[in-house]
Amino acid sequence: GVRCAETWLKGSSLPLWWALAQNRKRHRPGDFQEAFEAGFLLRLQQTLLNLREATTSRPASFDA
């Protein structure tokens, strides 16, 4: 799941939901699909949190 999310984050032209839906089909139902989904969503969450942190911790710039 993590690798799939990273591939999508690098600039896939596919919609996010499509990447998740199509790739989860490659895993057997049950724990395997849940692990894939958890990894996929965890990687997206980490990226979003890192972006938010970078935005809020960036010093304000003022044009003189």
Summary of the structure (lengths in Angstrom):
residues: 64
radius of gyration: 15.8
end to end distance: 46.7
largest distance: 59.4
contacts: 140
relative contact order: 0.18
helix: 69%
strand: 0%
